[in-house]
Amino acid sequence: MVKEVDFWEEKYQTAQHRWDLGQAAPPLQDYWVREQAPSQGDLVVLGCGQGHDAIFLARQGLTVTGVDFAPTAIAAARDLAQKNEVTLTLLEENIFDLPKSHKSHFDYLFEHTCFCAIAPEQRPDYVTLAASILKPGGKLYGIFYTHNREGGPPFGSTPQELVDLFSPAFEILSLDPIHNSIPSRQGDEHWAVFEKK
């Protein structure tokens, strides 16, 4: 089961959100300066938290929707977007409810610290969710947490587990170790580009 909203809301209210870098993730920023990164289209950030990644992506020309079910996170993202004069759509809801309102809606999905926050038994549902809200041929860009420590969140995974999980619904275009993670995550992250089949 997804942790209750109250669990995550308390993390934000008490500033216990070590996953929040205070900026867009360095691997995301580096990737998006490359030519193959899209500069237009509808993109969703699942579990957007306080919105740093979403704001960065909106600045690249994309139409961005950020989704998080913690009210304090959405409020912080809204404030940050206003301060940065960036237009975002922010939805305070459970990501697993998105197929009801956004089926085949998005060109792109960005994943960072959402997949690792849900219980491992919900991961097949995450794949179904991702495939259902993307248009045919839509792409998932992700920073996946590939540590092998016990427990969580954050729950780890392996590159092979990700391939096995996503490949029925997605073509695995790339899944590569990240070399410019923040120091505390060095060797623990992979950059993914998956295309919906």
BELRA-V275053 format. One record per pair of residues at least 24 apart in sequence whose ideal C-beta (glycine too) atoms are under 10 Angstrom apart, sorted by the first residue. I is the first residue (numbers start at 0). J is the second residue. If there is no record, write none. Layout:
i=I j=J
i=I j=J
This chain:
i=0 j=117
i=0 j=118
i=0 j=120
i=0 j=121
i=1 j=68
i=1 j=93
i=1 j=94
i=1 j=95
i=1 j=116
i=1 j=117
i=1 j=118
i=1 j=121
i=1 j=124
i=1 j=125
i=2 j=68
i=2 j=116
i=2 j=117
i=2 j=118
i=2 j=152
i=3 j=68
i=4 j=67
i=4 j=68
i=4 j=69
i=4 j=70
i=4 j=91
i=4 j=92
i=4 j=93
i=5 j=69
i=6 j=69
i=6 j=116
i=6 j=152
i=7 j=46
i=7 j=48
i=7 j=67
i=7 j=68
i=7 j=69
i=7 j=70
i=7 j=71
i=7 j=72
i=7 j=116
i=7 j=152
i=8 j=67
i=8 j=68
i=8 j=69
i=8 j=70
i=8 j=71
i=8 j=72
i=9 j=69
i=9 j=71
i=10 j=48
i=10 j=69
i=10 j=71
i=10 j=72
i=10 j=152
i=11 j=48
i=11 j=49
i=11 j=67
i=11 j=69
i=11 j=70
i=11 j=71
i=11 j=72
i=11 j=73
i=11 j=74
i=11 j=75
i=12 j=69
i=12 j=70
i=12 j=71
i=12 j=72
i=13 j=71
i=14 j=71
i=16 j=48
i=16 j=49
i=16 j=69
i=16 j=71
i=16 j=72
i=16 j=75
i=16 j=112
i=17 j=153
i=17 j=183
i=18 j=46
i=18 j=48
i=18 j=111
i=18 j=112
i=18 j=113
i=18 j=115
i=18 j=116
i=18 j=144
i=18 j=152
i=18 j=153
i=18 j=184
i=19 j=48
i=19 j=49
i=19 j=50
i=19 j=51
i=19 j=72
i=19 j=75
i=19 j=112
i=20 j=48
i=20 j=49
i=20 j=51
i=20 j=52
i=20 j=111
i=20 j=112
i=20 j=181
i=20 j=184
i=21 j=49
i=21 j=51
i=22 j=51
i=22 j=52
i=22 j=54
i=22 j=55
i=22 j=181
i=23 j=50
i=23 j=51
i=23 j=52
i=23 j=53
i=23 j=54
i=23 j=55
i=23 j=56
i=23 j=58
i=23 j=111
i=24 j=51
i=24 j=52
i=24 j=55
i=24 j=109
i=24 j=111
i=24 j=112
i=24 j=142
i=24 j=177
i=24 j=179
i=24 j=180
i=24 j=181
i=24 j=184
i=24 j=188
i=24 j=190
i=25 j=142
i=25 j=177
i=25 j=179
i=25 j=180
i=25 j=181
i=25 j=184
i=26 j=111
i=26 j=140
i=26 j=142
i=26 j=175
i=26 j=177
i=26 j=178
i=26 j=179
i=26 j=180
i=26 j=181
i=26 j=184
i=26 j=188
i=26 j=189
i=26 j=190
i=27 j=51
i=27 j=52
i=27 j=55
i=27 j=56
i=27 j=59
i=27 j=109
i=27 j=111
i=27 j=140
i=27 j=141
i=27 j=142
i=27 j=177
i=27 j=190
i=28 j=52
i=28 j=55
i=28 j=59
i=28 j=179
i=29 j=177
i=29 j=178
i=29 j=179
i=29 j=190
i=30 j=140
i=30 j=142
i=30 j=177
i=30 j=179
i=30 j=190
i=30 j=192
i=31 j=55
i=31 j=56
i=31 j=58
i=31 j=59
i=31 j=61
i=31 j=109
i=31 j=140
i=32 j=59
i=35 j=192
i=36 j=61
i=36 j=107
i=36 j=140
i=36 j=192
i=37 j=61
i=37 j=106
i=37 j=107
i=37 j=138
i=37 j=140
i=39 j=106
i=40 j=105
i=40 j=106
i=40 j=107
i=40 j=134
i=40 j=137
i=40 j=138
i=41 j=88
i=41 j=101
i=41 j=104
i=41 j=105
i=41 j=106
i=41 j=107
i=41 j=108
i=41 j=133
i=41 j=134
i=41 j=137
i=42 j=105
i=42 j=106
i=42 j=107
i=42 j=108
i=42 j=109
i=42 j=137
i=42 j=138
i=42 j=140
i=43 j=88
i=43 j=90
i=43 j=94
i=43 j=97
i=43 j=101
i=43 j=104
i=43 j=105
i=43 j=106
i=43 j=107
i=43 j=108
i=43 j=109
i=43 j=110
i=43 j=129
i=43 j=132
i=43 j=133
i=43 j=137
i=43 j=139
i=44 j=76
i=44 j=87
i=44 j=89
i=44 j=107
i=44 j=108
i=44 j=109
i=44 j=110
i=44 j=111
i=44 j=113
i=45 j=94
i=45 j=95
i=45 j=97
i=45 j=108
i=45 j=109
i=45 j=110
i=45 j=111
i=45 j=112
i=45 j=113
i=45 j=114
i=45 j=116
i=45 j=117
i=45 j=125
i=45 j=128
i=45 j=129
i=45 j=132
i=45 j=139
i=45 j=141
i=46 j=72
i=46 j=94
i=46 j=110
i=46 j=111
i=46 j=112
i=46 j=113
i=46 j=114
i=46 j=115
i=46 j=116
i=46 j=117
i=47 j=72
i=47 j=73
i=47 j=76
i=47 j=87
i=47 j=89
i=47 j=90
i=47 j=94
i=47 j=109
i=47 j=111
i=47 j=112
i=47 j=113
i=48 j=72
i=48 j=73
i=48 j=75
i=48 j=76
i=48 j=111
i=48 j=112
i=48 j=113
i=48 j=116
i=49 j=73
i=49 j=74
i=49 j=75
i=49 j=76
i=49 j=77
i=49 j=78
i=49 j=79
i=50 j=75
i=50 j=76
i=50 j=77
i=50 j=78
i=50 j=79
i=50 j=80
i=50 j=83
i=50 j=85
i=50 j=87
i=50 j=89
i=51 j=75
i=51 j=76
i=51 j=79
i=51 j=83
i=51 j=111
i=52 j=109
i=52 j=110
i=52 j=111
i=52 j=112
i=52 j=142
i=53 j=79
i=53 j=80
i=53 j=85
i=53 j=87
i=53 j=88
i=53 j=89
i=53 j=109
i=53 j=111
i=54 j=79
i=54 j=80
i=54 j=82
i=54 j=83
i=54 j=84
i=54 j=85
i=54 j=86
i=54 j=87
i=55 j=83
i=55 j=85
i=55 j=109
i=56 j=85
i=56 j=87
i=56 j=107
i=56 j=109
i=56 j=140
i=57 j=83
i=57 j=85
i=57 j=86
i=57 j=87
i=57 j=88
i=58 j=83
i=58 j=84
i=58 j=85
i=61 j=106
i=61 j=107
i=61 j=109
i=62 j=86
i=62 j=87
i=62 j=88
i=62 j=105
i=62 j=106
i=62 j=107
i=63 j=87
i=63 j=88
i=63 j=89
i=63 j=105
i=63 j=107
i=63 j=109
i=64 j=88
i=64 j=89
i=64 j=90
i=64 j=97
i=64 j=101
i=64 j=104
i=64 j=105
i=64 j=108
i=64 j=132
i=65 j=89
i=65 j=90
i=65 j=91
i=65 j=109
i=66 j=90
i=66 j=91
i=66 j=92
i=66 j=93
i=66 j=94
i=66 j=96
i=66 j=97
i=66 j=101
i=66 j=113
i=66 j=132
i=67 j=91
i=67 j=92
i=67 j=93
i=67 j=94
i=67 j=113
i=68 j=92
i=68 j=93
i=68 j=94
i=68 j=95
i=68 j=96
i=94 j=124
i=94 j=125
i=94 j=128
i=94 j=129
i=94 j=132
i=95 j=121
i=95 j=124
i=95 j=125
i=95 j=127
i=95 j=128
i=96 j=128
i=97 j=128
i=97 j=129
i=97 j=131
i=97 j=132
i=98 j=127
i=98 j=128
i=98 j=129
i=98 j=130
i=98 j=131
i=98 j=132
i=99 j=131
i=100 j=132
i=101 j=128
i=101 j=131
i=101 j=132
i=101 j=133
i=102 j=131
i=102 j=132
i=102 j=133
i=102 j=134
i=103 j=130
i=103 j=131
i=103 j=132
i=103 j=133
i=103 j=134
i=103 j=135
i=103 j=137
i=103 j=195
i=104 j=131
i=104 j=132
i=104 j=133
i=104 j=134
i=104 j=137
i=105 j=129
i=105 j=132
i=105 j=133
i=105 j=134
i=105 j=137
i=105 j=138
i=105 j=139
i=105 j=195
i=106 j=133
i=106 j=134
i=106 j=136
i=106 j=137
i=106 j=138
i=107 j=133
i=107 j=134
i=107 j=137
i=107 j=138
i=107 j=139
i=107 j=140
i=108 j=132
i=108 j=133
i=108 j=137
i=108 j=138
i=108 j=139
i=108 j=140
i=108 j=141
i=108 j=193
i=108 j=195
i=109 j=138
i=109 j=139
i=109 j=140
i=109 j=141
i=109 j=142
i=110 j=139
i=110 j=140
i=110 j=141
i=110 j=142
i=110 j=143
i=110 j=191
i=110 j=193
i=111 j=140
i=111 j=141
i=111 j=142
i=111 j=143
i=111 j=144
i=111 j=188
i=112 j=142
i=112 j=143
i=112 j=144
i=112 j=152
i=112 j=153
i=113 j=141
i=114 j=141
i=114 j=142
i=114 j=143
i=114 j=144
i=114 j=153
i=114 j=154
i=114 j=156
i=114 j=161
i=114 j=164
i=114 j=191
i=115 j=142
i=115 j=143
i=115 j=144
i=115 j=145
i=115 j=146
i=115 j=151
i=115 j=152
i=115 j=153
i=115 j=154
i=115 j=155
i=115 j=156
i=115 j=187
i=115 j=188
i=116 j=144
i=116 j=151
i=116 j=152
i=116 j=153
i=116 j=154
i=117 j=151
i=117 j=152
i=117 j=154
i=118 j=151
i=118 j=152
i=118 j=154
i=119 j=151
i=119 j=152
i=119 j=154
i=119 j=155
i=119 j=156
i=119 j=160
i=119 j=164
i=121 j=154
i=122 j=154
i=122 j=156
i=122 j=160
i=122 j=161
i=122 j=164
i=122 j=165
i=123 j=164
i=123 j=167
i=123 j=168
i=125 j=164
i=125 j=165
i=126 j=161
i=126 j=164
i=126 j=165
i=126 j=166
i=126 j=167
i=126 j=168
i=126 j=169
i=126 j=193
i=127 j=167
i=127 j=168
i=129 j=165
i=129 j=168
i=129 j=169
i=129 j=193
i=129 j=195
i=130 j=165
i=130 j=167
i=130 j=168
i=130 j=169
i=130 j=193
i=130 j=195
i=130 j=196
i=131 j=168
i=131 j=195
i=132 j=195
i=133 j=168
i=133 j=169
i=133 j=193
i=133 j=194
i=133 j=195
i=134 j=195
i=135 j=194
i=135 j=195
i=135 j=196
i=136 j=170
i=136 j=194
i=136 j=195
i=136 j=196
i=137 j=169
i=137 j=193
i=137 j=194
i=137 j=195
i=138 j=169
i=138 j=170
i=138 j=172
i=138 j=191
i=138 j=192
i=138 j=193
i=138 j=194
i=138 j=195
i=139 j=165
i=139 j=168
i=139 j=169
i=139 j=172
i=139 j=191
i=139 j=192
i=139 j=193
i=139 j=194
i=139 j=195
i=140 j=172
i=140 j=173
i=140 j=190
i=140 j=191
i=140 j=192
i=140 j=193
i=141 j=165
i=141 j=174
i=141 j=188
i=141 j=189
i=141 j=190
i=141 j=191
i=141 j=192
i=141 j=193
i=142 j=177
i=142 j=180
i=142 j=184
i=142 j=188
i=142 j=189
i=142 j=190
i=142 j=191
i=143 j=174
i=143 j=177
i=143 j=187
i=143 j=188
i=143 j=189
i=143 j=190
i=143 j=191
i=144 j=180
i=144 j=184
i=144 j=187
i=144 j=188
i=144 j=189
i=145 j=174
i=145 j=176
i=145 j=177
i=145 j=184
i=145 j=186
i=145 j=187
i=145 j=188
i=145 j=189
i=146 j=184
i=146 j=186
i=146 j=187
i=146 j=188
i=147 j=187
i=148 j=187
i=153 j=184
i=153 j=187
i=155 j=187
i=156 j=189
i=157 j=189
i=158 j=189
i=158 j=191
i=161 j=189
i=161 j=191
i=161 j=193
i=162 j=191
i=162 j=193
i=165 j=191
i=165 j=193
i=165 j=195
i=166 j=193
i=166 j=196
i=167 j=196
i=168 j=193
i=168 j=195
i=168 j=196
i=169 j=193
i=169 j=194
i=169 j=195
i=169 j=196
i=170 j=194
i=170 j=195
i=170 j=196
